């Protein structure tokens, strides 16, 4: 059975961007400072926080600068099997 998705990819990206922005603000780091810390351009950070659009490499750099790279490192590590066929496919 497929799980229903109640949000678009764009909405999910925007939620992620809001979470990262909230962490940045919680730590009193300006967008300019984060750009300097991460090596990601100020424009890219500003666009990410407004739209959710960013490259995976830039997101990783931002996560490393904010000391939250462990969250990315662990993504998709505990995904349950959808059905027995996935278990069979993994062993091939």
TORPABA-568511 format. One line per field, with one value per residue: residue number from 1; x, y, z negated of N, C-alpha, C in turn. Coordinates in steps of 0.001 Angstrom, whole numbers, plus 524288, in hexadecimal, padded with zeros to 5 digits. Atoms other than C-alpha are relative to their C-alpha. Example, Ala and Ser with C-alpha at 12.3 -4.5 7.8 and 13.67 -1.06 7.14 Angstrom:
// residues 2
num = c(1,2)
n_u = c(8037A,7FCCC)
n_v = c(7FB5A,7FB5A)
n_w = c(80000,8003C)
ca_u = c(8300C,83566)
ca_v = c(7EE6C,7FBDC)
ca_w = c(7E188,7E41C)
c_u = c(80384,7FCFE)
c_v = c(804B0,80442)
c_w = c(80000,7FD26)
This chain:
// residues 92
num = c(1,2,3,4,5,6,7,8,9,10,11,12,13,14,15,16,17,18,19,20,21,22,23,24,25,26,27,28,29,30,31,32,33,34,35,36,37,38,39,40,41,42,43,44,45,46,47,48,49,50,51,52,53,54,55,56,57,58,59,60,61,62,63,64,65,66,67,68,69,70,71,72,73,74,75,76,77,78,79,80,81,82,83,84,85,86,87,88,89,90,91,92)
n_u = c(8033F,7FCFC,80149,801C6,7FC99,80363,7FD37,7FCF3,7FA54,7FEB0,80185,7FC45,7FB28,800BA,7FFEB,7FA83,7FD75,801B6,7FD53,7FA88,80012,80101,7FB24,7FC54,801A9,7FF68,7FA6C,7FE96,7FC73,80274,7FF45,7FAC5,7FC3C,80076,7FD72,7FA64,7FEB2,8010B,7FDFE,80486,800DE,80446,8049C,80210,8026B,804C3,803BE,8018E,80397,804DE,802A3,7FEC1,7FCBD,7FA5E,7FD8A,7FED1,7FAC8,80073,802C0,7FC36,7FC58,802D0,800A7,7FAE9,7FEDA,80377,7FEE1,80479,7FF0E,801AA,80563,7FFB4,7FD2D,8037E,804CD,80153,7FD4A,803AC,804C3,80222,80167,8057C,80261,7FC34,7FD05,7FB61,7FC3A,7FDDB,7FCDE,7FB2B,7FC47,7FE22)
n_v = c(7FB6B,7FB33,7FBFC,7FB34,7FB7D,7FB78,7FB3A,80052,7FFD3,7FA91,7FEF2,802BE,7FCF5,7FB2F,80169,800E7,7FADE,7FD54,80275,7FE48,7FA72,7FFA2,80172,7FBAD,7FB9A,8019C,7FF80,7FA7E,7FFC4,7FD52,802AC,7FEA1,80306,80570,80052,80017,804D8,804AE,7FFBB,7FFA8,7FA73,7FD6E,80060,80558,800B4,7FCE0,802B3,804D0,7FEC9,7FDE0,80380,8057A,801F0,80001,804E9,8037C,7FEA2,7FB43,80167,802C9,7FC16,7FD04,8037C,8007D,7FB09,7FF93,8048E,80392,803A4,80532,800AB,801AF,804F6,80432,8000C,804D0,8049B,8036A,8004C,80554,80282,7FF4D,80526,80451,7FFA3,7FCB4,80341,80397,7FCE8,7FE23,8044A,80195)
n_w = c(80000,7FFAF,803D5,7FD88,800B5,800A2,7FEA4,7FB34,800C3,80128,80565,80352,7FFC1,802FA,8058D,80141,80023,804D2,80470,7FFF2,8016B,8059C,802BC,7FF34,80349,80570,80145,7FF00,7FB87,7FB94,7FAFA,7FE24,80312,7FE5B,7FAE9,80110,802CC,7FCE0,7FAAA,7FC81,7FF27,802C9,7FCA3,80041,80526,7FFFC,7FC99,802AF,8043E,7FDD2,7FC4E,800F0,7FBB8,8010B,7FE67,8045B,801E7,8032D,804CD,80349,80212,803F6,80483,80296,80298,80487,80347,7FFDA,7FBB0,801A2,7FE3A,7FA84,7FFC9,8019B,7FCEC,7FD2B,80216,802BD,7FCE1,80056,7FB11,7FE9A,7FF66,7FFCE,7FB20,800F3,802CD,7FC09,7FC55,80286,8007E,7FAC2)
ca_u = c(80000,80536,805D1,7FE5B,806B4,8003F,80A8A,811AE,8204D,820E5,81986,822A0,82E75,828D0,82699,834C3,83940,83117,8371F,844E2,8418C,83C2E,848BB,850CC,848CE,848CB,8578E,85790,85E60,85B40,859C2,86650,86DA9,86857,86CEB,87A88,87A70,87566,87B59,86DA0,86A60,861B4,85869,85715,85430,84A49,843AF,84395,83D09,832ED,82FF5,835F8,83E36,84C70,85619,858C7,86722,8638D,859E5,8648D,86DF4,863B6,860EE,86F6C,870CF,8653B,86AA8,85EA7,86504,861BC,8538E,8571A,8607A,8558B,84B1D,844CC,84C3A,84070,836AD,82DC6,82B39,81E95,81C39,822D4,826E6,82FF8,83689,83858,83D78,84782,84DAF,84FC6)
ca_v = c(80000,80D52,817E3,82420,83039,83C92,8462D,8492E,84820,856ED,8578B,84D78,8554A,861A6,85ACE,85651,8642A,8698D,85FAD,86364,871EC,86FEE,86916,87417,87E68,876C8,87747,885DD,883D4,88D47,888A0,88FCF,8891D,87BD5,87E88,88146,87567,86BF8,870CC,8718A,87E97,88823,8880A,87947,8798F,88470,87D2F,8706B,876B4,87D56,87258,865C0,8649E,860BC,856BC,84AEA,84ECE,85C5F,856AB,84DAB,8591F,860C5,8551B,85388,861FA,8611E,85493,84CBD,84435,83835,83A61,8391E,82DF1,82606,8291D,81D09,813BC,80E4C,80D07,80162,7F7A2,7FA2F,7EBDE,7DE9E,7E152,7EC15,7E28B,7D8E7,7E37C,7E821,7DABA,7D963)
ca_w = c(80000,803AE,7F979,7FD2B,7FF18,7FA47,7FEC7,80B43,80CFE,80CCA,7FFE8,7F9EF,7FE93,7F89E,7EB98,7EBAA,7EEBA,7E36C,7DA2B,7DE57,7DD74,7CFBD,7CB87,7D17E,7CA6E,7BDB4,7BE30,7C16E,7CE6F,7D974,7E762,7EAB4,7DFAA,7E3BA,7F18E,7EC6B,7E376,7EDC9,7FA71,8003E,8065F,7FF1A,80AB7,80A28,7FBA1,7FD56,808A0,800DB,7F538,7FDEB,8078F,80278,80ECA,80CC5,811B4,80950,80864,80369,7F9B0,7F4B1,7F335,7EBAC,7E2E8,7E031,7DCEE,7D396,7CDAD,7D1A1,7DC0D,7D3F8,7D794,7E5FA,7E396,7DD81,7E794,7ED89,7E493,7DD63,7E86A,7E602,7F0C7,7F81A,7FAD9,7FBBC,809CA,8051F,7FBDF,8070D,81035,8064C,80546,813F3)
c_u = c(80372,7FE23,7FE68,803C1,7FC8B,802C0,80311,805CA,801AE,7FEA4,803B9,80530,7FF91,7FFEB,8059A,802E1,7FE7D,802BA,805A6,8004B,7FF2C,804D7,803EE,7FE9E,800A2,80599,80210,80418,7FD11,800CA,80577,80435,7FFD2,8028C,805EB,801AF,7FFBA,8028E,7FBA1,7FEC2,7FB51,7FAF1,7FD80,7FD4A,7FADB,7FBBF,7FDFE,7FBF8,7FAC6,7FCE8,800B0,80388,805CD,8023D,8011D,80555,7FFC8,7FD21,803A8,803E0,7FD7A,7FF5D,80523,80150,7FCB2,800A7,7FB3A,80099,7FE66,7FA79,7FFE6,8028C,7FC63,7FAFC,7FF86,802B8,7FC4E,7FAC8,7FDF8,7FECC,7FA34,7FD2A,80455,8034F,804CE,80439,802AE,8039B,8052A,80412,80224,80512)
c_v = c(804DE,803EC,804F5,8046F,804D4,80517,7FF1E,7FFF8,80589,80169,7FD64,802EA,804F8,7FEF6,7FF1C,8052E,802FE,7FDB8,801D1,805C1,800A7,7FE90,8046D,8048A,7FECA,800B5,8057C,80086,802A4,7FCBF,8010B,7FCD8,7FA41,7FF35,7FF99,7FAD9,7FB3B,7FFF8,7FFE7,805C6,801FC,7FF88,7FA99,7FEFC,802F8,7FD55,7FB03,80127,8021C,7FBED,7FA3D,7FDBA,80094,7FAE2,7FCAF,80147,804DC,7FEEB,7FD33,803CA,8033D,7FCB4,7FF5E,804FE,800B0,7FB78,7FC6C,7FC02,7FA6F,7FED1,7FE34,7FAA3,7FB6D,7FF9F,7FADB,7FB26,7FC29,7FFAF,7FA66,7FDD6,800D3,7FAC3,7FBEC,80039,80369,7FCF7,7FC60,802FB,801B4,7FBB1,7FE2A,8028C)
c_w = c(80000,7FBF0,802F5,7FEBA,7FFF5,80145,804FE,7FEA8,7FE84,7FA5A,7FC27,7FFDD,7FCBE,7FA22,7FE2C,7FF87,7FB16,7FB3D,7FFA3,7FE78,7FA21,7FCD3,80078,7FC68,7FA37,7FE28,80102,80443,8047B,804F3,80220,7FD2C,80194,8054C,7FF54,7FD7D,80389,80558,80410,80094,7FCE5,80321,7FFCA,7FACC,7FFC0,8033F,7FD63,7FBC2,801F7,8031B,7FED5,8042F,7FEA9,801FF,7FB29,7FDB0,7FC83,7FAE5,7FC3E,7FD90,7FBAC,7FB0C,7FD0C,7FCFE,7FB16,7FC2B,7FF71,8046C,7FE96,801AF,805A9,80075,7FED8,80338,8030F,7FDDE,7FD61,802D1,7FFCD,80574,80102,80055,8006A,804F0,7FF57,7FD26,803DE,803AC,7FDA6,7FFB9,80541,80151)
